[in-house]
Amino acid sequence: MKVSIGRMLSVVLPVFLLFAGVQTLWAAEPVTITGTVNEDSQIVTDDGTVYEVLEGEKGAEVFDKTGKTVRVTGVVEELDGDFLINVLSCEVVEKKK
């Protein structure tokens, strides 16, 4: 049985677009986290959650704030149990005593 490329695309393409659309619907909303920037340029919150900061214009602002407490707004993704944050804004904050 021979299947034409056009026929195969007519089946595969709609399935691909369906999954792409579903992923877009599940796109994460920005969140705000507060934590301390460690030596690896990760943000560690008070509850011990570690966020890997993704490189980018705003992410680079976090990299030079080692040891400081920051409030970061960004989009968080989970990948293999790790949290990644694409930083949209970053500011240094006073740690509550």
N, C-alpha and C positions, 0 to 999 in steps of 0.2 A: 504494500500500500504506500503510495507516494503522496506526501503532504506538501502543498505549495507554501512558499514563504509568506505570501499574502494571507493565506488561511491561518497559518500558525500565528502571525502577528495579530490577526483579528481576535484571537483567543488570549494571547499572552499580554498584549498591550492594555486591554481594559482591566485585567487583573492587576497589572503593575500600577496603573493609574488609581485604582481603588485603594491599594495599600499606601500609595504616596499621599492620597487625600486623607486617609485615616490618620497617618502620621502627622499631617499638618493640623488636623483637628485636635490632636493630643499635644501639640506644641506647648512647651512650658511657658508659663507666665513669669515675669520677673519677680524675684523674691529679694528680701533684704536680710542680710545676716551680719552679725557683729562677732568679731573674734580677733585673735592675736596672730600677726604674721610671723611664722617661724623661719628658721634658717634656710628652709627649702622653698621659701616663698609660697607656702601653703597658709590658708587661713584656718585656725583652730578655734572653734567656739567653746564656750564655757562647759558645754556638755560633752566635749571631746570629739565632736564631729570634725573631720578634716576635709577641707575643700581644696582641690587642685585648681590653681588659677590658670586659665587658658591665656596664652600669649595674645596680645593685641594692644591697641593704643591705651585703653583703660586698664587692661591687665598689667601693663608695664608700670603703671602708677603704684601698684601693690608691691612690686618686686623690690622697691627701694625703701620699704617701710618695715623692715625686719625689727621685731620686738615691740612694735606699736600696735595699739588696738585700733581696728578700722571698722567702719560700717560700709558694707559693700552691697550694692544692688546689682543683680545680674540674673542670667538664666542658668539654672542648674540642670545638669544631666547626670544620670547615673550610668556608669559603664563598668561592668564586672565588679560591682560592689563599691567602686570609688565614686566620689562626688566631684564633678567638674563644674566650675563656674565661669561663664563668659561675662566678664565684668562690664557693666554699663556705667557705673559711677562708684567712686571711692572717696571716703573722707576719714581722716584721723579723728578719733573721739577720745575723750577722757574716760579712763576705766573707772567704773563705780567702785567706791571704797566701802 
